[in-house]
């Protein structure tokens, strides 16, 4: 018998579709929810039933807990699966689901609360004998305290949101002069993303590996781990590439960190699928970092090397069933790599690139998996996360998997928006990745950005941004040989002249000869850090804009005086909108 008759998935995009697939294999009906902006989204069509839950902004639709529960009850669902992200780690929602007579497919709300506070989690792990990164186990209440701790632990230190995750509310502070800005920014992100401005401080470990362990725990006392994942390749402390097993973990170390993960899950009273995240320093010391009380984006690589469907185990555990295998039954075979396909431009500091997908073709073949939430014609919106798909490959060893990933990336065609496909091709071809090193400093380097741009516009069917060109693909035969030809037609000269004239009239964009500072993206202003009349230097932050769940600093491009400040915190801005002008002294 199926574990449930119907399950509502309180998420969207590729996340919801991934869960739907397992539900179908279990014979369970899949119920989707969608916002007004998502009416035409792929996850809506992929479900057995779909229900509108509100306007486009997530705060008015996907995050309205009461509406989601009401929808589940009205649809006749017996359980709610939160996916990963949105409400997946919200203890209040988990508790409300149970109070409504529905089953929560996730860990107990008490475990979510315990692990949701990084401060409380660190104290619990320390008491349980689990090694933690040196730092505080109490909230940090002032900038002065940050400075004192920096002097005590040694600079740099990391300020972290106590309720944070995914790189949100994480600020590295190199010295006392940076403490004020980092402290306020971490608190602001904690409040904005997790409704909790509490922060704590850790010693910043130089050039570590981010190594996490997948755990499963049922309601019958079994807790086991499924090996580790290496998530070291990140930008802005958010993961881009994940692999399993880690190239730096020996069998002996795997056994040790697996025991640490199981001990941590037991200490938390955990049940369901979860992840113990840790840092592996250059000397081989492993420290507990945090516990993600949900299934994660990168769960796919663990599935590929173990053959275990983690979503299936989640559902069965929630239905009260015991795990059907023991620790000695878990086998890690071969090597898997996942590349996150985000709507971002690595040549512009990984700025989000919302827009319409005009062409879409997924790779296929042996050992290739694509978890996607888009098709040709999909509008990628700035309202949501920039992750639009995940490309996962498996092969018998790491080098074979790396080559398979490069082959799959070369087949992946997405046009109309810029994505990270070119970036991934450049990264996986770089000697540091080939060697299995941490690639410290490479991800956001000019070197990789230039190589990614080259691979984005040439050398195979990779992503092509629209830019100011009109592209068309035609097929041609020459002497019986087939060619795919891209006709690349730039705008006529008069159009370029007209564009430049418009920019001069409107104040232009940031550049050597322009006074205007403009928003590089559509988004929401989180903070304004200057006032009219302030004197600024190049690189000084003017304001902070959030777009597609990312904070982006808009900075001064020249020295001078600020005038014409046109934005306030909370304002919505468009790409190219003038924020202020920065004029040479005396010209304002």
C-alpha positions as CSV (number, residue, x, y, z in Angstrom):
1,X,0.0,0.0,0.0
2,X,1.3,3.5,-0.7
3,X,2.4,5.3,2.5
4,X,0.0,8.2,1.7
5,X,-2.8,8.8,-0.7
6,X,-1.8,12.4,-1.5
7,X,1.0,14.7,-0.5
8,X,1.1,18.5,-1.0
9,X,4.6,19.8,-1.9
10,X,5.0,23.3,-0.5
11,X,7.6,24.4,-3.0
12,X,8.1,25.3,-6.6
13,X,10.3,24.7,-9.7
14,X,12.8,21.8,-9.9
15,X,12.5,21.2,-6.2
16,X,8.8,20.3,-6.5
17,X,9.3,18.2,-9.6
18,X,12.0,16.2,-7.9
19,X,9.6,15.3,-5.1
20,X,6.7,14.6,-7.5
21,X,8.8,11.9,-9.2
22,X,9.4,9.9,-6.1
23,X,5.7,10.3,-5.0
24,X,4.6,8.8,-8.3
25,X,6.9,5.9,-7.9
26,X,5.4,5.3,-4.5
27,X,1.9,5.5,-5.9
28,X,1.1,8.7,-4.1
29,X,-0.8,11.6,-5.6
30,X,1.2,14.8,-6.1
31,X,-0.4,18.2,-5.2
32,X,1.3,21.4,-6.3
33,X,0.9,25.0,-5.2
34,X,1.7,28.0,-7.3
35,X,1.8,31.8,-7.2
36,X,0.2,34.1,-9.8
37,X,3.7,34.6,-11.3
38,X,4.1,30.8,-11.6
39,X,0.9,30.0,-13.4
40,X,2.8,28.7,-16.5
41,X,5.6,27.1,-14.6
42,X,6.6,23.5,-15.3
43,X,6.0,22.2,-11.8
44,X,2.3,23.2,-12.1
45,X,1.9,21.0,-15.2
46,X,3.9,18.2,-13.7
47,X,1.6,17.7,-10.7
48,X,-1.7,15.7,-10.5
49,X,-3.4,18.7,-9.0
50,X,-2.4,22.4,-8.6
51,X,-3.7,25.2,-6.4
52,X,-3.2,29.0,-6.5
53,X,-1.9,30.3,-3.2
54,X,-1.3,34.0,-3.8
55,X,0.6,36.7,-5.7
56,X,4.1,36.4,-7.0
57,X,6.2,37.5,-4.0
58,X,7.0,34.4,-1.9
59,X,6.0,36.2,1.3
60,X,2.5,36.5,-0.1
61,X,2.2,33.0,-1.5
62,X,4.7,30.2,-0.9
63,X,5.5,31.4,2.7
64,X,1.9,31.9,3.9
65,X,1.7,28.9,6.2
66,X,-2.0,29.0,7.0
67,X,-2.9,29.1,3.3
68,X,-0.7,26.2,2.5
69,X,-2.3,24.1,5.2
70,X,-5.8,25.1,4.2
71,X,-4.9,24.1,0.6
72,X,-3.6,20.7,1.7
73,X,-6.8,20.0,3.7
74,X,-9.0,21.1,0.9
75,X,-7.1,18.9,-1.6
76,X,-7.5,15.9,0.6
77,X,-3.7,15.6,1.1
78,X,-2.6,13.6,4.1
79,X,0.9,15.0,4.4
80,X,3.0,18.0,3.4
81,X,6.6,17.8,2.0
82,X,8.3,21.2,2.1
83,X,11.0,20.4,-0.4
84,X,14.2,22.3,0.3
85,X,14.2,26.0,0.9
86,X,11.2,28.2,1.8
87,X,9.6,26.6,4.8
88,X,11.6,23.4,5.0
89,X,13.4,24.4,8.2
90,X,10.5,26.3,9.8
91,X,9.6,24.7,13.1
92,X,6.4,26.7,13.4
93,X,5.2,25.4,10.1
94,X,6.1,21.8,11.0
95,X,4.2,22.1,14.2
96,X,1.2,23.7,12.5
97,X,1.1,20.9,10.0
98,X,0.8,18.3,12.7
99,X,-1.8,20.3,14.6
100,X,-3.9,20.4,11.4
101,X,-4.0,16.6,11.4
102,X,-1.5,16.3,8.6
103,X,1.9,14.5,8.5
104,X,5.0,16.6,8.3
105,X,7.6,15.0,5.9
106,X,10.6,16.2,7.8
107,X,12.3,16.1,11.2
108,X,10.5,16.9,14.5
109,X,9.9,20.6,15.1
110,X,11.9,20.3,18.3
111,X,15.0,19.2,16.3
112,X,14.4,22.0,13.7
113,X,14.4,24.6,16.6
114,X,17.4,23.1,18.2
115,X,19.5,23.0,15.0
116,X,17.9,26.2,13.6
117,X,19.8,28.3,16.2
118,X,23.5,27.8,15.3
119,X,24.4,29.1,18.7
120,X,22.3,26.5,20.5
121,X,23.5,23.8,18.1
122,X,27.1,24.6,18.8
123,X,26.6,24.4,22.5
124,X,24.7,21.0,22.2
125,X,27.4,19.6,20.0
126,X,30.2,20.7,22.3
127,X,28.4,19.1,25.3
128,X,28.0,15.9,23.2
129,X,31.7,15.7,22.5
130,X,31.3,16.7,18.8
131,X,34.2,19.0,17.7
132,X,33.1,22.6,16.9
133,X,34.9,25.5,15.2
134,X,36.5,27.7,17.9
135,X,34.1,30.6,18.7
136,X,31.2,31.7,20.8
137,X,28.3,29.6,22.0
138,X,26.4,32.7,23.0
139,X,24.9,35.5,20.8
140,X,27.2,38.5,20.1
141,X,25.5,41.8,21.1
142,X,27.9,44.5,19.9
143,X,30.6,45.6,17.4
144,X,32.9,46.0,20.4
145,X,32.4,42.4,21.3
146,X,33.3,41.4,17.7
147,X,36.5,43.4,17.9
148,X,37.4,41.8,21.3
149,X,36.8,38.3,19.9
150,X,38.9,39.1,16.8
151,X,41.8,40.1,19.0
152,X,41.2,36.9,21.2
153,X,40.9,34.3,18.4
154,X,43.1,36.1,15.8
155,X,41.9,37.8,12.7
156,X,40.1,37.0,10.4
157,X,36.9,36.0,12.1
158,X,33.4,35.1,10.7
159,X,30.2,36.7,11.8
160,X,27.3,34.4,11.3
161,X,23.5,34.7,11.6
162,X,22.4,32.3,14.3
163,X,19.4,31.3,12.2
164,X,21.3,31.4,8.9
165,X,22.3,29.1,6.2
166,X,23.1,29.0,2.5
167,X,25.6,31.8,2.9
168,X,23.0,34.3,4.2
169,X,24.2,36.3,7.2
170,X,27.8,35.1,6.8
171,X,30.5,37.9,6.8
172,X,34.2,37.5,7.0
173,X,36.0,40.3,9.0
174,X,39.7,40.8,8.3
175,X,40.3,43.4,10.9
176,X,38.7,45.7,13.5
177,X,38.0,48.4,10.8
178,X,35.6,46.1,9.0
179,X,33.7,44.9,12.1
180,X,30.9,47.6,12.1
181,X,29.9,47.0,8.4
182,X,30.1,43.2,8.7
183,X,28.2,43.1,12.0
184,X,25.3,45.2,10.7
185,X,25.2,43.4,7.4
186,X,25.0,40.0,9.0
187,X,22.3,41.2,11.4
188,X,20.4,42.7,8.5
189,X,20.5,39.5,6.5
190,X,19.5,37.4,9.5
191,X,16.5,39.6,10.0
192,X,15.6,39.7,6.3
193,X,16.0,36.0,5.5
194,X,15.2,34.3,8.8
195,X,13.4,36.9,10.9
196,X,16.2,36.7,13.5
197,X,19.0,39.3,13.7
198,X,21.0,37.3,16.3
199,X,24.6,36.6,15.3
200,X,27.6,34.8,16.7
201,X,31.4,34.8,16.0
202,X,33.7,31.9,14.9
203,X,37.4,31.8,14.1
204,X,37.6,31.9,10.3
205,X,39.5,28.8,9.2
206,X,41.8,29.6,6.3
207,X,41.3,27.6,3.1
208,X,39.2,24.7,4.5
209,X,37.2,22.2,2.6
210,X,33.4,22.2,3.2
211,X,32.7,18.5,3.8
212,X,29.2,17.4,4.8
213,X,27.7,14.1,5.7
214,X,24.2,12.8,4.7
215,X,22.4,11.2,7.6
216,X,19.1,9.2,7.8
217,X,17.3,8.5,11.1
218,X,14.0,6.7,11.5
219,X,11.5,6.6,14.5
220,X,12.8,3.2,15.6
221,X,16.3,4.2,16.8
222,X,18.3,3.7,13.6
223,X,20.7,6.5,12.7
224,X,23.1,6.0,9.8
225,X,25.2,8.0,7.4
226,X,25.6,7.7,3.6
227,X,29.1,9.1,3.2
228,X,30.3,12.6,2.6
229,X,29.9,15.3,0.0
230,X,32.5,17.9,-0.9
231,X,30.9,21.3,-1.4
232,X,34.1,23.5,-1.3
233,X,33.5,25.2,-4.6
234,X,31.4,28.3,-3.6
235,X,30.8,31.9,-4.4
236,X,29.7,34.3,-1.7
237,X,29.6,31.2,0.6
238,X,26.9,29.6,-1.6
239,X,27.6,26.3,-3.2
240,X,28.2,25.9,-7.0
241,X,29.7,22.5,-7.5
242,X,29.3,19.4,-5.3
243,X,30.8,15.9,-5.5
244,X,30.8,12.6,-3.7
245,X,33.0,11.2,-2.4
246,X,35.4,14.0,-1.4
247,X,38.8,13.8,-3.1
248,X,40.4,14.7,0.2
249,X,38.7,12.1,2.5
250,X,40.4,8.8,3.1
251,X,38.4,5.7,4.2
252,X,39.7,6.2,7.7
253,X,38.6,9.8,7.8
254,X,35.2,8.9,6.2
255,X,34.6,6.5,9.0
256,X,35.5,9.1,11.6
257,X,33.4,11.9,10.3
258,X,30.5,9.5,9.7
259,X,30.6,8.7,13.4
260,X,30.7,12.4,14.2
261,X,27.6,12.9,12.0
262,X,25.7,10.0,13.6
263,X,26.5,11.3,17.1
264,X,25.4,14.8,16.2
265,X,22.1,13.5,14.7
266,X,21.4,11.4,17.9
267,X,22.2,14.4,20.1
268,X,19.6,16.4,18.3
269,X,16.9,13.7,18.6
270,X,16.8,13.7,14.8
271,X,14.4,11.9,12.5
272,X,14.2,12.1,8.7
273,X,16.9,13.0,6.1
274,X,19.4,15.6,7.2
275,X,22.9,16.9,6.7
276,X,25.8,17.5,9.1
277,X,27.9,20.2,7.6
278,X,31.6,20.5,8.6
279,X,34.9,22.1,7.8
280,X,38.0,20.1,7.1
281,X,41.1,22.2,7.7
282,X,44.4,21.7,5.9
283,X,45.8,19.7,8.8
284,X,42.9,17.1,8.6
285,X,40.9,18.4,11.6
286,X,37.2,18.1,11.1
287,X,34.8,20.5,12.9
288,X,31.0,20.5,13.1
289,X,29.6,23.6,11.4
290,X,25.8,23.3,11.4
291,X,23.0,20.8,10.7
292,X,20.6,21.4,7.8
293,X,17.4,19.8,9.0
294,X,16.1,19.1,5.5
295,X,17.0,17.4,2.3
296,X,19.5,19.6,0.3
297,X,20.0,20.7,-3.3
298,X,23.2,18.5,-3.4
299,X,21.4,15.3,-2.2
300,X,21.6,14.1,-5.8
301,X,25.3,13.2,-5.7
302,X,24.7,11.0,-2.7
303,X,21.9,9.3,-4.5
304,X,24.1,8.6,-7.5
305,X,26.9,6.9,-5.5
306,X,24.7,5.0,-3.1
307,X,21.7,4.1,-5.2
308,X,19.4,5.3,-2.4
309,X,16.5,7.6,-3.2
310,X,16.7,10.1,-0.3
311,X,13.2,11.6,-0.9
312,X,11.7,8.0,-0.8
313,X,13.4,7.4,2.5
314,X,12.1,10.7,3.8
315,X,8.5,9.8,2.9
316,X,8.7,6.3,4.3
317,X,10.2,7.5,7.6
318,X,7.4,10.1,7.9
319,X,4.9,7.3,7.4
320,X,6.5,5.5,10.4
321,X,8.4,2.8,8.6
322,X,11.8,1.6,9.7
323,X,14.8,2.0,7.4
324,X,15.1,-1.2,5.3
325,X,19.0,-1.3,5.5
326,X,21.7,-1.0,8.1
327,X,25.0,0.9,8.1
328,X,27.0,-2.1,6.8
329,X,24.6,-2.3,3.8
330,X,25.6,1.2,2.6
331,X,28.1,1.1,-0.3
332,X,29.6,4.1,-2.0
333,X,30.5,3.3,-5.6
334,X,32.1,5.4,-8.3
335,X,32.0,9.2,-8.3
336,X,29.3,11.8,-8.8
337,X,29.5,15.6,-9.6
338,X,26.7,18.1,-9.5
339,X,26.9,21.6,-11.2
340,X,24.2,24.1,-10.3
341,X,22.8,25.8,-13.3
342,X,22.0,29.3,-12.0
343,X,20.6,32.3,-13.9
344,X,23.7,34.3,-13.2
345,X,26.5,36.1,-15.1
346,X,29.9,35.2,-13.7
347,X,31.6,37.9,-15.8
348,X,29.5,40.5,-13.9
349,X,30.2,39.3,-10.4
350,X,27.5,36.5,-10.6
351,X,24.7,39.0,-10.9
352,X,21.3,37.4,-11.4
353,X,20.0,37.3,-15.0
354,X,16.2,37.0,-15.0
355,X,14.5,36.8,-18.4
356,X,12.8,34.5,-20.9
357,X,14.5,31.2,-22.1
358,X,14.3,31.3,-25.8
359,X,16.0,27.9,-26.5
360,X,16.4,24.9,-24.1
361,X,18.0,21.5,-24.7
362,X,19.1,19.2,-22.0
363,X,22.1,16.7,-22.2
364,X,21.5,13.0,-21.9
365,X,23.3,9.7,-22.1
366,X,24.9,7.2,-19.7
367,X,25.3,8.5,-16.2
368,X,23.7,11.9,-16.8
369,X,20.8,13.3,-14.8
370,X,19.1,16.7,-15.1
371,X,16.8,18.0,-12.3
372,X,15.2,21.0,-14.0
373,X,12.2,23.3,-13.6
374,X,12.3,25.0,-16.9
375,X,11.6,24.5,-20.6
376,X,11.9,26.6,-23.7
377,X,9.7,29.7,-23.2
378,X,10.0,29.7,-19.4
379,X,10.3,33.1,-17.8
380,X,13.0,33.1,-15.1
381,X,11.8,35.6,-12.6
382,X,13.7,37.8,-10.2
383,X,11.2,37.0,-7.5
384,X,12.8,33.6,-6.8
385,X,16.1,31.8,-6.4
386,X,18.4,31.9,-9.5
387,X,18.8,28.1,-9.5
388,X,16.9,26.8,-12.5
389,X,18.4,23.3,-12.9
390,X,21.0,20.9,-11.6
391,X,23.2,18.8,-13.9
392,X,24.5,15.6,-12.2
393,X,26.8,12.9,-13.6
394,X,28.2,9.6,-12.4
395,X,31.1,7.5,-13.5
396,X,33.4,4.9,-12.1
397,X,36.0,7.4,-10.8
398,X,36.5,11.1,-10.4
399,X,38.4,11.8,-13.6
400,X,35.8,9.8,-15.7
401,X,33.0,11.8,-14.0
402,X,34.8,15.1,-14.7
403,X,35.1,14.3,-18.4
404,X,31.5,13.1,-18.5
405,X,30.4,16.4,-16.9
406,X,32.3,18.4,-19.5
407,X,30.6,16.4,-22.2
408,X,27.2,17.0,-20.7
409,X,27.9,20.7,-20.2
410,X,28.9,21.0,-23.9
411,X,25.5,19.5,-24.9
412,X,23.4,21.8,-22.5
413,X,21.9,24.6,-24.5
414,X,20.1,27.5,-22.8
415,X,19.6,30.8,-24.6
416,X,17.9,34.0,-23.9
417,X,19.5,34.4,-20.4
418,X,23.0,34.0,-19.2
419,X,23.7,31.0,-17.0
420,X,26.7,29.3,-15.3
421,X,27.2,26.7,-18.0
422,X,30.3,28.5,-19.4
423,X,31.6,29.0,-15.9
424,X,31.3,25.3,-15.1
425,X,33.1,24.3,-18.3
426,X,35.9,26.7,-17.5
427,X,36.2,25.5,-13.9
428,X,36.1,21.8,-14.6
429,X,38.9,22.3,-17.2
430,X,41.1,24.2,-14.8
431,X,44.2,22.3,-13.4
432,X,43.1,23.1,-9.8
433,X,39.8,21.2,-10.2
434,X,41.5,18.4,-12.1
435,X,43.9,17.9,-9.2
436,X,41.1,18.0,-6.7
437,X,42.4,21.1,-4.9
438,X,40.2,23.7,-3.1
439,X,40.6,26.2,-6.0
440,X,40.9,29.0,-3.5
441,X,40.5,32.4,-5.1
442,X,39.7,31.0,-8.5
443,X,35.9,31.0,-8.6
444,X,35.5,34.8,-8.5
445,X,38.7,35.6,-10.3
446,X,39.1,37.6,-13.5
447,X,40.9,34.6,-15.1
448,X,38.0,32.3,-14.7
449,X,35.4,34.9,-15.6
450,X,37.3,35.6,-18.9
451,X,37.5,31.9,-19.7
452,X,33.8,31.4,-18.8
453,X,32.8,34.3,-21.1
454,X,34.7,32.7,-24.0
455,X,33.1,29.3,-23.4
456,X,29.7,31.0,-23.1
457,X,29.7,32.5,-26.5
458,X,31.8,30.1,-28.5
459,X,32.8,26.4,-28.7
460,X,29.5,24.5,-28.7
461,X,25.8,24.9,-27.8
462,X,26.3,26.7,-24.4
463,X,24.4,29.6,-23.0
464,X,24.1,32.7,-25.2
465,X,22.8,35.9,-23.6
466,X,20.6,38.2,-25.7
467,X,22.8,41.3,-25.3
468,X,22.3,43.8,-28.1
469,X,22.3,41.3,-30.9
470,X,19.8,39.3,-32.9
471,X,20.8,35.6,-33.1
472,X,19.3,33.0,-35.3
473,X,20.2,29.3,-35.7
474,X,19.8,27.7,-39.2
475,X,20.7,24.3,-40.6
476,X,22.8,23.9,-43.7
477,X,24.3,21.1,-45.8
478,X,27.5,21.4,-47.7
479,X,28.5,18.4,-49.9
480,X,26.2,16.2,-47.8
481,X,27.6,17.4,-44.5
482,X,25.2,19.0,-42.0
483,X,26.1,22.2,-40.2
484,X,24.4,24.2,-37.5
485,X,25.1,27.8,-38.2
486,X,24.5,30.7,-35.8
487,X,23.7,33.9,-37.6
488,X,25.0,36.6,-35.3
489,X,23.7,40.0,-36.4
490,X,24.6,43.1,-34.3
491,X,22.2,46.0,-34.1
492,X,22.6,48.5,-36.9
493,X,25.0,51.4,-36.2
494,X,22.1,53.9,-35.9
495,X,20.6,51.8,-33.1
496,X,23.9,51.9,-31.1
497,X,24.2,55.6,-31.6
498,X,20.6,56.1,-30.4
499,X,21.3,53.9,-27.3
500,X,24.4,56.0,-26.4
501,X,22.4,59.2,-26.8
502,X,19.7,57.9,-24.5
503,X,22.3,57.0,-21.9
504,X,23.8,60.5,-22.1
505,X,20.4,62.1,-21.6
506,X,19.4,59.8,-18.7
507,X,22.8,60.1,-16.9
508,X,24.4,57.1,-18.4
509,X,25.7,54.0,-16.6
510,X,28.7,53.6,-14.3
511,X,31.9,54.2,-16.2
512,X,35.0,56.3,-16.4
513,X,33.2,59.3,-17.8
514,X,29.8,59.0,-16.2
515,X,28.6,60.5,-13.0
516,X,25.6,58.3,-12.5
517,X,25.6,55.2,-10.3
518,X,22.9,52.9,-11.5
519,X,21.4,49.6,-10.3
520,X,22.9,46.7,-12.2
521,X,19.7,44.6,-11.6
522,X,16.1,44.6,-10.8
523,X,15.5,44.1,-7.1
524,X,14.7,45.6,-3.7
525,X,16.9,48.1,-1.8
526,X,17.9,46.6,1.6
527,X,20.0,49.4,2.8
528,X,21.3,52.8,1.8
529,X,24.8,53.6,3.2
530,X,25.3,57.3,2.1
531,X,23.5,60.6,2.1
532,X,23.4,63.6,-0.3
533,X,26.6,65.6,0.2
534,X,28.7,62.6,1.4
535,X,32.2,62.3,0.1
536,X,32.9,58.8,-1.3
537,X,35.9,56.9,-2.6
538,X,36.0,54.3,-5.4
539,X,34.5,51.0,-4.3
540,X,32.7,52.5,-1.3
541,X,29.2,51.0,-0.9
542,X,26.3,53.3,-1.9
543,X,23.5,50.8,-1.3
544,X,22.7,47.1,-1.0
545,X,20.2,45.6,-3.4
546,X,18.6,42.1,-3.1
547,X,17.8,40.2,-6.2
548,X,16.9,36.5,-6.6
549,X,17.8,35.9,-2.9
550,X,21.2,37.5,-3.2
551,X,22.6,40.7,-1.6
552,X,24.5,42.8,-4.1
553,X,26.5,45.9,-3.2
554,X,26.3,48.9,-5.5
555,X,29.5,50.9,-5.2
556,X,30.9,54.2,-6.2
557,X,33.0,54.1,-9.4
558,X,34.9,57.3,-8.8
559,X,35.8,59.7,-6.0
560,X,33.5,62.6,-5.4
561,X,30.4,63.9,-3.7
562,X,27.0,62.1,-3.7
563,X,24.0,64.0,-5.0
564,X,20.5,63.2,-6.3
565,X,20.1,60.2,-4.1
566,X,17.0,58.6,-5.4
567,X,16.4,55.4,-3.4
568,X,15.5,54.4,0.1
569,X,15.5,51.1,2.0
570,X,12.5,49.0,0.8
571,X,12.3,50.6,-2.7
572,X,11.9,48.4,-5.7
573,X,14.5,49.3,-8.5
574,X,14.9,48.3,-12.1
575,X,18.0,47.5,-14.1
576,X,19.7,50.7,-15.1
577,X,17.7,52.9,-12.7
578,X,19.8,55.8,-11.4
579,X,20.6,55.5,-7.7
580,X,22.6,58.7,-7.3
581,X,25.3,60.7,-9.0
582,X,28.9,60.9,-7.8
583,X,30.5,64.2,-9.1
584,X,34.0,65.5,-8.7
585,X,34.4,67.8,-5.7
586,X,32.8,71.1,-6.3
587,X,30.7,70.0,-9.3
588,X,27.7,68.5,-7.4
